[in-house]
Amino acid sequence: MLCMIYRSSKRDQTYLYVEKRDDFSAVPDELLKSFGQPQFSMVINLATRTKLAGADIEKVREALSSQGYYLQLPPPPESLLKLHLNNKPE
């Protein structure tokens, strides 16, 4: 299964996976508006991979099959307060 990956022009570290190049027909209009102009990044073959760098490959495959796209969001920012409290000496 080939997959096209596009990066967002509006949101850093946000990617959109679709099955066909430049075919965003399955992607909701509101999502495309907030995503911005999709910028082509790469093509990958999901059939020959066992994992992806920033996404769960099974979730990507499932989303592509069921809804026709997958949206990869950046990891949540690390809470410095939480990190500080967890490393606090007792």
C-alpha positions as CSV (number, residue, x, y, z in Angstrom):
1,M,0.0,0.0,0.0
2,L,1.6,3.3,-1.1
3,C,1.0,6.3,1.0
4,M,1.7,10.0,0.2
5,I,2.7,12.2,3.1
6,Y,2.2,16.0,3.1
7,R,3.4,18.5,5.7
8,S,1.2,21.4,6.9
9,S,2.0,24.9,5.8
10,K,0.4,26.3,8.9
11,R,1.2,23.8,11.7
12,D,4.7,22.7,12.5
13,Q,5.3,18.9,12.8
14,T,1.8,18.1,11.4
15,Y,1.4,15.7,8.5
16,L,-1.4,14.3,6.4
17,Y,-1.2,10.8,4.9
18,V,-3.4,10.0,1.8
19,E,-3.4,7.1,-0.6
20,K,-3.2,9.0,-3.9
21,R,-1.0,12.0,-4.7
22,D,-2.8,15.3,-4.5
23,D,-6.1,13.5,-3.8
24,F,-7.6,15.2,-0.7
25,S,-11.3,14.3,-1.5
26,A,-11.6,12.1,1.7
27,V,-10.2,14.9,3.9
28,P,-12.9,17.1,5.5
29,D,-12.9,20.8,4.3
30,E,-12.4,22.2,7.8
31,L,-9.4,20.0,8.4
32,L,-7.8,21.2,5.1
33,K,-8.5,24.8,6.0
34,S,-6.7,24.5,9.4
35,F,-3.9,22.3,7.8
36,G,-3.1,24.9,5.1
37,Q,-1.7,24.2,1.7
38,P,-0.4,20.6,1.8
39,Q,3.3,20.5,0.9
40,F,4.3,17.1,-0.6
41,S,6.9,15.5,1.6
42,M,7.4,11.8,0.5
43,V,6.0,8.5,-0.7
44,I,6.3,5.4,1.5
45,N,5.2,1.8,1.0
46,L,3.3,0.7,4.1
47,A,3.4,-2.9,3.0
48,T,7.2,-3.1,3.3
49,R,7.5,-1.2,6.6
50,T,7.1,-2.4,10.2
51,K,7.2,1.1,11.8
52,L,7.1,4.8,11.2
53,A,9.1,7.6,12.8
54,G,6.3,9.6,14.2
55,A,3.1,7.5,13.9
56,D,1.8,4.1,14.8
57,I,1.9,2.2,11.4
58,E,-1.2,0.1,12.3
59,K,-3.2,3.3,13.1
60,V,-2.1,4.8,9.8
61,R,-3.1,1.7,7.8
62,E,-6.5,1.5,9.6
63,A,-7.3,5.2,9.1
64,L,-6.3,5.1,5.4
65,S,-8.6,2.0,4.9
66,S,-11.5,3.4,6.9
67,Q,-11.6,7.1,6.3
68,G,-9.1,7.7,3.4
69,Y,-6.6,9.8,5.3
70,Y,-4.5,9.9,8.5
71,L,-3.5,13.1,10.4
72,Q,-0.3,13.0,12.3
73,L,-0.1,15.7,15.0
74,P,3.0,16.8,16.9
75,P,3.7,15.3,20.3
76,P,2.2,17.4,23.1
77,P,4.7,19.9,24.7
78,E,6.4,18.6,27.8
79,S,5.2,20.1,31.0
80,L,8.2,21.7,32.7
81,L,6.3,21.9,36.0
82,K,5.5,18.2,35.9
83,L,9.1,17.3,35.0
84,H,10.3,19.5,37.9
85,L,7.9,17.9,40.4
86,N,8.8,14.4,39.3
87,N,12.5,15.1,39.8
88,K,12.1,16.9,43.1
89,P,14.3,15.3,45.9
90,E,12.3,14.0,48.9
